[in-house]
Amino acid sequence: MNIYIYYKDIFLDCINHLIVDKKIKSKITVEIPKQKNFGDISFNAPLILGSSLNKSPLILAEDFKKLILKSNKDFEKIEIAKPGFINLTFKKKTLLNFLNKIDNNFGEIKNIEKKKI
């Protein structure tokens, strides 16, 4: 299980009520923040969706933060950063649960065609 894809799906579920072009939605990411003090994962939806919804990314970030807090209890801290990112810090319990899901096939590359060198 990829933790970034897992949370991207959860966060996108929070904003499914918004009518947004698929091409714009495809630019939304959940990734490692550039600086460690910004938390464990970063979500850029407010920045991406702001212009298409004619709304300030910071106001959208506040709205998304409330939706995430309402639907998910996995985070110790959720902060908004300019110009429109949501930075999230996991609870230790959440990280331990993900670590417990790692199996013996961790790191194995699947469905990749072997090439001769």
C-alpha positions in Angstrom: 0.0 0.0 0.0 1.3 3.4 -0.9 0.6 5.9 1.9 0.5 8.9 -0.5 -2.0 7.3 -2.9 -4.1 6.1 0.0 -4.4 9.6 1.5 -4.8 11.3 -1.9 -7.9 9.0 -2.5 -9.2 10.0 1.0 -8.7 13.7 0.4 -10.2 13.6 -3.1 -13.3 11.9 -1.5 -13.6 15.0 0.7 -13.8 17.3 -2.3 -15.8 15.1 -4.7 -18.8 17.4 -4.2 -16.9 20.1 -6.1 -17.5 20.2 -9.9 -13.9 20.3 -11.2 -12.5 19.3 -14.6 -10.6 15.9 -14.5 -7.5 17.5 -16.0 -7.3 20.0 -13.2 -8.0 17.3 -10.5 -5.2 15.2 -12.0 -2.7 18.0 -10.9 -3.6 17.4 -7.2 -0.8 15.7 -5.3 -0.1 14.3 -1.9 3.6 14.2 -1.4 6.5 14.7 1.0 6.9 18.4 1.9 10.1 20.0 0.8 11.0 20.9 4.4 10.8 18.5 7.3 9.2 21.0 9.6 6.1 21.1 7.2 5.0 17.7 8.5 4.8 14.3 7.0 2.6 14.8 3.9 1.5 17.9 1.9 -1.7 18.3 -0.1 -1.9 20.9 -2.8 -5.6 20.9 -3.8 -6.4 24.4 -2.5 -3.6 25.9 -4.7 -4.7 23.8 -7.7 -8.4 24.4 -7.4 -8.4 28.1 -6.3 -8.4 29.7 -9.7 -10.9 27.2 -11.3 -13.4 27.8 -8.4 -12.7 31.5 -8.2 -11.9 31.2 -4.6 -8.8 32.1 -2.5 -6.5 29.0 -2.0 -6.2 29.9 1.6 -9.9 30.0 2.2 -10.2 26.7 0.3 -7.5 25.3 2.5 -9.5 26.2 5.6 -12.5 24.5 4.2 -10.5 21.4 3.2 -8.9 21.3 6.7 -12.3 21.2 8.3 -13.5 18.4 6.0 -10.3 16.4 6.7 -10.7 16.8 10.4 -14.3 15.8 10.3 -13.7 12.6 8.2 -10.2 11.5 9.4 -8.5 11.1 12.8 -5.1 10.0 11.5 -3.3 13.4 12.0 -1.7 15.0 15.0 -1.5 18.4 13.3 -2.9 20.0 10.1 -1.5 23.3 9.1 -2.1 25.7 6.2 0.8 27.2 4.3 0.9 29.9 1.7 0.2 29.9 -1.2 -2.3 27.1 -0.6 -0.9 23.9 0.8 -2.2 21.8 3.6 0.6 20.2 5.6 -0.2 17.2 7.8 1.6 15.4 10.5 0.6 11.8 11.3 -0.2 10.5 14.7 2.4 7.9 15.8 -0.3 5.3 16.0 -1.2 5.9 12.3 2.4 5.4 11.2 2.7 2.2 13.2 -0.5 0.9 11.6 1.0 1.4 8.2 4.3 -0.2 9.2 2.4 -3.3 10.5 0.8 -3.6 7.0 4.2 -4.1 5.3 4.6 -7.7 4.3 7.4 -9.9 3.0 7.0 -8.5 -0.5 7.8 -4.9 0.6 10.0 -3.3 -2.1 9.3 -5.9 -4.7 8.7 -4.6 -8.2 5.6 -6.1 -9.7 4.4 -6.1 -13.3 7.7 -4.8 -14.7 9.0 -6.5 -17.8 12.5 -7.8 -17.3 15.0 -6.4 -19.8 18.2 -7.9 -20.9 21.2 -5.8 -20.5 
